[in-house]
């Protein structure tokens, strides 16, 4: 579960509002190009499958977005149905969580980049697997 920073009215203290990965994806879906939101477009199908995905699949999305933010790069997803949705999800995630602290140590930067690469690859594999299962079981 993710948290969104917001200000309370009156005393000015910061409060945190929980934003689920499904809600984040919903916000991101509204940002992808209009033609990709049409019913038959693979990006829309990807979004619909993610909305119905088990929590462990959504965990892959949220963990990947966190590692991407830490590295300062959007997910390296090349799989067309998920590419623009994941880029928009990253933008929403960064708006919610703000910019990460700059990484000064070269070893930490290298580790962040390696994690970004591994998690981007895992997310892409997860999206491909989701599509393969949908083709097999749903005939799409």
Residue pairs with C-beta under 8 A, 6 or more apart in sequence:
1 18
1 19
1 20
1 21
2 18
2 19
2 20
2 21
2 24
2 62
2 93
2 96
2 97
3 16
3 17
3 18
3 19
3 96
4 16
4 17
4 18
4 19
4 96
5 14
5 16
5 17
5 96
5 97
5 98
6 14
6 15
6 16
6 17
7 13
7 14
7 15
8 14
8 15
19 96
20 58
21 58
21 59
21 61
21 62
22 50
22 51
22 58
24 62
24 65
24 89
24 92
24 93
24 96
25 47
25 50
25 51
25 61
25 85
25 89
26 51
27 92
28 85
28 88
28 89
28 91
28 92
29 37
29 44
29 47
29 85
29 88
31 88
31 91
31 92
32 43
32 84
32 85
32 88
33 84
35 41
36 43
36 44
36 84
36 85
37 43
37 44
38 44
42 80
42 81
43 80
43 81
43 82
43 84
43 85
45 81
45 131
45 134
45 140
46 81
46 82
46 85
46 127
46 130
46 131
47 85
49 130
49 131
49 134
50 57
50 58
50 61
50 85
50 130
53 130
57 126
57 130
60 119
60 122
60 123
60 126
61 86
61 89
61 123
61 126
63 119
64 75
64 86
64 119
64 120
64 122
64 123
65 75
65 89
65 90
65 93
66 93
67 112
67 115
67 116
67 119
68 74
68 75
68 90
68 93
68 116
68 119
68 120
69 90
69 93
69 94
69 97
69 100
70 100
70 103
70 112
70 115
70 116
71 112
71 113
71 115
71 116
72 100
73 116
74 86
74 87
74 90
74 91
75 86
75 87
75 89
75 90
75 119
75 120
75 123
76 116
76 117
76 120
76 121
76 124
77 83
77 86
77 87
77 120
77 123
77 124
77 127
78 124
79 124
79 127
79 128
81 127
81 131
82 123
82 124
82 127
86 123
103 109
103 112
134 140
